[in-house]
Amino acid sequence: MSTKAPRITDLDEDFAGDPLRHLARYCLPDHLVNLQGLAFVAGYNVDISSRLLDDGGLTYQTVVHRVTADGELHGSEYIIGMAEYHGAGWTMIPQGTGTLPDAAVGVEVAVRRTPITTLIRRIGSNINDWDFADSGDPQQDRRIRAEHDARHAGGTVDQIIEAETDHLVHARHSDEFYDVRLVAVLSGFDVEVKNRLVGDDHECTLTARRVDQDGDPVGQAIVVVSAYRNGEWTIDRSRTGILEGDAALRPADTGELVNFLFERINDWDLADEFIEEDMTVDDVTELTETQRTAMRRKLAQTANLPVDDLRDLILSLPARQPVTDEYEGPYSSSAPYSSQREHIAGWLEEYSGRGYYNRQKPTTSSKAFYGRFKCAPGLLWLAEALGENPDTCRTAIERSAESGSNPASQCGAFRKVVSWPRIVELLDARLAG
């Protein structure tokens, strides 16, 4: 986002350079960070929680909701984004990402699964009037609001995230407030941000609590209160500090709070290994020029490929693909495969016979495979890995998710956006390269 960038200032020497890379939450999925950041600058209440999983991984959940001027829930649903961390990598959890209806305490309701890109658009299109900064020029304010609405109605998610948001009140928080918020999130604390109007002034309260491996609060919490008056956010020093149980708040400056957070990082909140910038590198099988030439000839003659050729081509493509990873991620603790590349390659390995799935009508046709395969994220990966435009990939998987819970319907909706003739075009371009 092009909001005022969160900065870390005056940290201990132990955290000089780029130390935050050693924290597991440093590499959260981009779209989950964008959802959280956009909700924050849009004036939504934000709740961030996490806990240690039984297998040693982490689960991370962001819940946001729009609020009234009094800080109460505005509307009837919450927006949720969820990810899990395994083996130094984060995976979006689609079944935990979507909307959740407001329900009575103790009543369990299921998440209505929704693509995170749709959720981001929904947040940006539902900002309260009072969360737009007043420039003092009514005509300019109307123009800014109209431009904002048009961008969120017709722009891509990337354009929405990259758009200038200085016209939003909450984009103007002080650097020291951003510092505490960022370090609290990265340090594995549960973070709660609440907003309300006090008279004509905005008030934003951040509370961060350390939690144990079950997600239960332990020890002290920190509180930062910031107020927006006359176009500027100012930390309320009398209400900012360290809180323990029912004891009175002990005032503390934000520098002390940052160090307090770093000193209480749990062992499991450190990354399993140092995470490199390039998250997309993996072993691939190179195709020979002879293979490429033969495959292109078959494709030109039949607008199809034998499944063995398609499988060889698939194994030459990187398993990690950004759009697929943001939607589903490359790993799933409940799946018998480590990536959609492995999933599809496994399918095709036995596709000409009954195989593991006891197929009633085996075939050697890749076109038939594309029409029969019933895993929308797998189709997404294939299209993206072959070079389909990222926005088209996002549109296709969003249409898939909107089609209901039936896998066949989901894949049918996906194929209406990325058809087999389009796959043939992508295959030809890939083989030509």
KARA-V954937 format. One record per residue. N is the residue number from 0. OMEGA is omega as a letter, one per 30 degrees, with the letter a starting at -180 (NA if undefined). D_LAST is the distance of its C-alpha to the last C-alpha in whole Angstrom. Layout:
N:OMEGA:D_LAST
N:OMEGA:D_LAST
This chain:
0:a:34
1:l:36
2:l:39
3:a:41
4:l:39
5:l:41
6:l:42
7:a:44
8:l:47
9:l:49
10:l:48
11:l:49
12:l:48
13:a:47
14:l:44
15:a:43
16:a:40
17:a:37
18:a:40
19:l:39
20:a:35
21:l:38
22:a:39
23:a:37
24:l:37
25:a:35
26:l:32
27:l:33
28:a:30
29:a:29
30:l:30
31:l:34
32:l:35
33:l:34
34:a:36
35:a:39
36:l:39
37:l:39
38:a:42
39:a:43
40:l:43
41:l:44
42:l:47
43:l:47
44:a:48
45:l:46
46:a:47
47:a:44
48:l:45
49:l:44
50:l:45
51:l:44
52:a:43
53:a:45
54:l:42
55:l:42
56:l:39
57:l:40
58:a:40
59:a:40
60:l:41
61:l:41
62:a:44
63:l:44
64:l:47
65:a:48
66:l:52
67:l:55
68:l:57
69:l:59
70:l:56
71:a:56
72:l:53
73:a:52
74:a:51
75:a:51
76:l:48
77:l:46
78:a:42
79:l:41
80:a:38
81:l:37
82:l:35
83:a:36
84:l:35
85:l:34
86:l:33
87:l:32
88:l:30
89:l:31
90:l:30
91:l:31
92:a:34
93:a:33
94:l:37
95:a:39
96:a:37
97:l:39
98:a:42
99:a:45
100:l:49
101:a:52
102:l:54
103:l:57
104:l:57
105:l:57
106:a:55
107:l:52
108:a:49
109:l:46
110:l:43
111:a:41
112:a:38
113:l:36
114:a:32
115:l:33
116:l:31
117:l:34
118:l:36
119:l:35
120:a:36
121:l:39
122:a:40
123:a:39
124:a:41
125:l:44
126:a:46
127:a:50
128:a:51
129:l:53
130:l:50
131:a:49
132:l:50
133:a:53
134:a:53
135:l:56
136:a:55
137:a:55
138:l:53
139:l:50
140:l:50
141:l:50
142:a:47
143:a:45
144:l:46
145:l:44
146:l:41
147:a:41
148:a:41
149:a:39
150:a:36
151:l:37
152:a:37
153:a:34
154:l:32
155:l:29
156:l:30
157:l:28
158:l:30
159:a:33
160:a:32
161:a:32
162:l:35
163:a:38
164:l:40
165:l:43
166:l:45
167:a:46
168:a:49
169:l:47
170:a:44
171:l:47
172:a:48
173:l:49
174:a:47
175:l:50
176:l:49
177:a:45
178:a:46
179:a:48
180:a:46
181:a:43
182:l:44
183:l:46
184:a:43
185:a:41
186:l:44
187:l:44
188:l:47
189:a:48
190:l:48
191:l:50
192:l:49
193:a:52
194:l:53
195:l:56
196:l:58
197:a:61
198:l:63
199:a:61
200:l:59
201:l:56
202:a:56
203:a:53
204:l:54
205:l:52
206:l:53
207:a:51
208:l:52
209:a:51
210:l:51
211:a:51
212:l:49
213:a:50
214:l:49
215:a:53
216:l:54
217:l:56
218:a:58
219:l:58
220:l:56
221:a:55
222:l:56
223:l:55
224:l:56
225:a:55
226:a:57
227:l:55
228:l:58
229:l:58
230:a:55
231:l:54
232:a:54
233:l:56
234:l:56
235:a:60
236:a:61
237:a:64
238:a:62
239:a:59
240:a:59
241:a:59
242:l:61
243:l:62
244:a:63
245:a:66
246:l:67
247:l:67
248:l:64
249:a:64
250:l:63
251:l:60
252:a:58
253:l:54
254:l:53
255:a:56
256:l:54
257:l:50
258:l:52
259:a:53
260:a:50
261:a:48
262:a:51
263:l:51
264:l:48
265:a:48
266:a:46
267:l:44
268:l:42
269:a:41
270:l:37
271:l:37
272:a:35
273:a:33
274:a:30
275:a:28
276:a:26
277:a:22
278:a:23
279:a:19
280:l:19
281:a:19
282:l:19
283:l:15
284:a:15
285:l:12
286:l:11
287:l:12
288:l:10
289:l:13
290:a:12
291:a:9
292:a:11
293:a:14
294:l:12
295:l:11
296:l:14
297:a:16
298:a:15
299:a:15
300:a:19
301:a:20
302:a:18
303:l:18
304:l:17
305:a:20
306:l:20
307:l:20
308:l:16
309:l:16
310:l:17
311:l:15
312:l:12
313:a:14
314:l:16
315:a:12
316:l:12
317:l:15
318:a:18
319:l:19
320:a:18
321:a:21
322:l:22
323:a:22
324:a:24
325:l:26
326:a:27
327:a:28
328:a:27
329:a:25
330:l:29
331:a:32
332:a:35
333:a:36
334:a:33
335:l:32
336:a:28
337:a:27
338:l:24
339:l:23
340:l:20
341:l:23
342:a:25
343:l:22
344:l:21
345:l:25
346:a:26
347:a:23
348:a:25
349:a:28
350:a:27
351:l:28
352:a:31
353:l:34
354:a:33
355:a:34
356:l:34
357:a:36
358:l:34
359:a:36
360:l:34
361:l:31
362:l:28
363:a:25
364:l:23
365:l:20
366:l:22
367:l:25
368:a:24
369:l:22
370:a:26
371:a:28
372:a:27
373:l:29
374:a:28
375:l:26
376:l:25
377:l:23
378:l:22
379:a:21
380:a:19
381:a:17
382:a:16
383:a:16
384:l:13
385:l:11
386:l:11
387:l:15
388:a:17
389:a:19
390:l:22
391:l:21
392:a:21
393:l:24
394:a:26
395:a:25
396:l:26
397:l:29
398:l:30
399:a:30
400:a:32
401:a:35
402:a:35
403:a:37
404:a:37
405:a:36
406:l:33
407:l:33
408:l:33
409:a:31
410:l:28
411:l:29
412:l:29
413:a:26
414:l:25
415:l:27
416:l:24
417:a:21
418:l:22
419:l:20
420:l:19
421:l:17
422:l:15
423:l:14
424:a:13
425:l:11
426:a:10
427:l:9
428:l:6
429:a:5
430:l:5
431:a:4
432:NA:0
